[in-house]
């Protein structure tokens, strides 16, 4: 999903597709971040994460094919988790977003 803390920039947040010795692969799950973050919807609009409901269509990116498609939200869970600030840079501007650890 494309997630952002402002209209300046968004960051690609990947699913939990990588497995480890502690947890299995969960490609259907995305820990998107704070509820005040924006998410890119399938229609190109942005909404706050806290406004999403099951059945809403969000835009997702396939890192293997480079294609974007829409996916319906199945379930939402809001919980307290540690977060960190991520700064994004290009040639002329800096933008930041907050991500879940």
ABEGO torsion letter per residue (X at the ends): XBBBABAABBBBBBBBABBBAABBBBAABBBAEBAABBBBBAAGBBBBAAABBBGBBBBBBBAAAGBBBBBBBABBBBBBBBBBBBBBBBAABBBBBBBBX
